[in-house]
């Protein structure tokens, strides 16, 4: 169920690990109010890290984009799955190791920063393969890499995101390539990005903080990633997660806290309480009756989302099916 914070999250935790798309910005535009909220979070003393599964762009490019949107960010505040992948590689292989690279500039720069040597797929002295999103990667190189992985070459993947947003719509992401290679070679890679924990561990290592909080909009990457890393999480409702996804969240995808936007970092959080056959908070009451979610009362929108989530999760955890919520409208 949802957690409780006695004071603001920016006081209870000392590092916010912020997913980007759907949390700080949506496509080319900043989430309304995000820059101001983050300025106030910084003023409270909380550290900020901007983390991304996208391995194509180096940190300086990500920071520059954030600055264009009015968000204060330095390259050292950005941590990418490419950097996490490079850390996984160097921890096992040591500096100077030759690594076949299938990816873009962000991944190449991350390898160089750790003293690894990016090389081509025909290099017999290569001791590992690393893959990441790269629109210029050639199919013949993918074919050769697949054969080498099947023959035993160790493989690290930056992430397994199945989709990526583009100017022409949602397109296949790096996860599609990972799936293709895995099925051909019969091998699963070590994955650096969310929901696996190397990216979150690398963020703490680089930015610091003893009480980190993951902030994201996706249940299956951001929130599940926090669970895998053993840290608390805040789900913001400015991105891809809506009522159907929240109600159906598996236990490993359930956040510690809920908020409409990043302003949730600046306040304390209450949790719904049991009330007969339902859950109550802030003037709202939710229950499941005959397989349908029912909500009554009035109050703040975030309390509405909280009682709906807890009522649905308790019903599922008690052995029920995911309740029907298609007639509910959030305030």
N, C-alpha and C positions, 0 to 999 in steps of 0.2 A: 504494500500500500504506500501511499505518499508519506513523505517525511515532514518534520517540523523543524523550523529554525527559529531560535529565540530572538535573534536580531537579524539584520539584513544579511543576505548571502555574501555580500561583499565584505562583511565583517567576520562572518563565520568561516569563510574560506579565503585563502591568500593568493590563489591563482585561478583565473577563469580561462579555460581552454575553449576557444570559440571556433566552432565550425563557421564557414563563410557563406556559401550560397544558401539562402533561406533563413539565415540568422543575422548576418551583417548587411548583406545585399541580396537582391533578387535580380539575376541577370545583370544588366548594366547600371541598375539604380540601387542606391542605399535603401535599406528598410527604413521607413519613416521613424525618426527619432533615435535611430541607432547611434549616430555619432555623439549626440548629446548624452545619451545614457552611458556610453562608454567613457566619455570625459568625466562624468560624475563618479563612475566606478573607480577610475584611476585616482581621482582626488581622495577617495576613501582609503587608499593604500593598497588596493588589490592589484596584482599583476595581471596583465592581459597577454595571451598568446593566441595568434590566429593560425589555426591548423587546417590543413587541406589534404585530401586524398589525391588531388591532382598532382601528378609527378612531372608534368610538362613544363610548368612555369617556375623559374627560380624565385627565391624569396624576395629579391629586390623588385621583380615585376609585380608580385602580389602586393607588396607594400606600396608601390607606386599607384596601383589601382585603388587601394584603400584611401590613400591620400587624396586622390582625385574626387573621391566621394565624401571628403570631409572627415574621414576617420584618421585619427592620429596613429601612425604605425611606422615602425622602422623595420628594415630587413631582418634584424635579429629578433623581432617579435613574431616572425613568421616561421612555422615549422611545417615541412611538407613530407608526404610519404616517400619522396625520393631521398630525403635526408635520413629518414628512418630506415629505408632499405639499405642505404650505404652503411649505416651503423651496424645493422645485422651482418652485413658482409665483412666489414673490417673486424668485428668482434670475433668472427670465426676464422677468417683467412689472414688477418694482419695486413699492414700497409704493404704496398707494392704488388699485391695480387692482381693478376690479369683477369678481367671480368668481361664477358661478352655483353654488350649493351644493345638492347632493343628498346628504344625510347627517344625522348626529346632532350632539349637543352637542359631542362631542370634536373633530369636524372644524371646527365653527363657531368654537370657542375658539382652535384652532390658527391659523385664518386671521386672526382679530383680533389675535393676539399678533404676527403678522408685518406688521401694518398693511394687510392686504388687506380689501376690502369684500365681505362675503357678500351676494349678491343673488338675486333670483328668476329663474326660467327665462324670463320674458317680457321681461327687461331687455335692450333693444337695445344698451346701452352695455357690456354684459358682454364681456370679452375672453377668457374661459376658462370651462370647466366643471370642477368637481371633484366626485368621487363617493366615497362611503364607505358602510359598512353603516349603515342607518337604518330601523328598523322602521316609522316613521311616514311614510316617503316615499310620495307618492301616485303612482298609475299614470299619471295625466294629466300629471304633471310629468316622469315618465320618458319618456313619448311625445314631449313637446315637446323635451326635451333630446336625444333620439335624432335628431330632425329637424335640430336646430341643429348637432349634431356632423357629420351628413352634409353639411350646408351649409358646414362649415369651421371651426366653433368648436373651439379647442384644448381637449384633454381630458386631465386627470390623474386617475388612479384611485388610491385609497389602497392597495388590495391586490387580489389575484385569488383569494383563498381560496374554494374552491367550497363548503365546509361550515363551519358554526359550531355549537358545542355549545350546547344549550339545556336547560331543565329538563324538556322533553318529548322530548328526544332530539336526534340530529344533524339539523340543518335546513339549507336552502340559504343559503349565504353570499353575500358581495358579489360573488364571482367569477361567480355565475350572472347577476347583472345586467350585469357587464362583458361577459360573453360575448354576452348578448342585444343590448346596444347595439352591440358590435363587429360582429356579423353583420349587423345592420340597416344600420348606417352605412358598413360597409366600412372602418372605421378602428380601429386599435389605440391605446389610450391610453398615455401615459407612466405607468408603475407605480412607486409609491413604496415599497411594502412588499416583504418577502422573497418570492421569491428575488432580486428586483432589489436593487441596491445603495444607493439613496438612504437607506433607513432605517438601514443600518449606517454610512454616511458621516455622517448626522446625529447618530447616537449618539456617534461619536468626537468630532465637533465640540462637542457639548454637554457630554460627561462627561470628555473628555480621554483620554490614553493613546496611547503610541507602538507598543505591541505588543499589539493586541487579540486576543481569542480568542472566537469565537462558540460558545455552548453551547446545544444544542437537542436535540429528540427527533424532529424530522421531517426526513427526507432531502431532500424536494423543496422545502422552503422554507428551513429553518435551515441545512442543510449546503450545499445548492446556492447559497444566498445568500452564505455565507462564501466559496465558490469564486469567485462572481462579483465579490466585493469584494477578492479576493486575500489573504484572511487564513485562518489555521488554525482548526480547529473541533474541538469535543468533542461526540460523540454520547452522550447518556445514555439508558439503556434503561428509563426509568420512564414513558415515554409511548407513542406509537403505533407505534414501530418495533420489530418483532419479528424472529424469524429469517427468515421468508420475504422481508420487505422488505430486510433487510440483505444477504442472499445475492444478491438481484436488483439491488442498487444499481448504477446507471449510474456511469461514472467521475466525472461532475460531482457525484454525490450521495454520494461516499465521504468519510467524516470523516478528520481527521488522527489523532484519538484516540478510544478507546472507554472507557466506564465504566458501571458499573451505576447510579450516581446521582451527585449533586454532590460526593460525597466524592472523586471522581476528580480534582477540582481540587487536592486537597491531597497528591497523591503524584506520584512520577515514573512515566513510562510506558516500557515496553519494547515492541519490535515483534517479531513472530514472525520466525524465520529459516528459510531453505530447508533441507529435509532430504530428500534423495533426491527422491521424487515428491510430497512433502508439505511441511507447514509445522509448526514446533515452537515452543512457548513454555510455560514454567512447568509442565512435566510433561505437557502435552497435545500431541497430534500429529493433524493433519487432512490429508486428501487427498481427491481426487475419483477414484473408480474406477467405470468403466462408467456414467458420468453421475450417480453418487450420491455425496454427501458422506459420508465415514467419519471418525469421531473415536475416538481411543483414548487411554488414559492417565488421569491424575488431577491435580487441582490447583485453583487458584482459578478462580472462574467467569469473571472478566474475561479470563483467558488463554484459556479455552475459546472465548469469543466472538471473540477476536482471531484465533485460528488458523482457525476456521471461515470468518470473513470473508476472510482472505487466501487461503485455499485456493480458495474460490469465485471470488473476483475474478481470481485468476491463471488459473484455468481458462477463464473467460469471455474475458479479455484474450487468451488463446492461441487463440481461435476457437471455443471450446466453447459449448454452450448453458448457461443457468443450471442448475446441478446440483440434483438432487432432494434435499431435506433434511427431508421431512415425517416421517421416523422418528427424527429427532434430538430429544433432550430436554436442555435446558440444565441444568447443575448448580445 
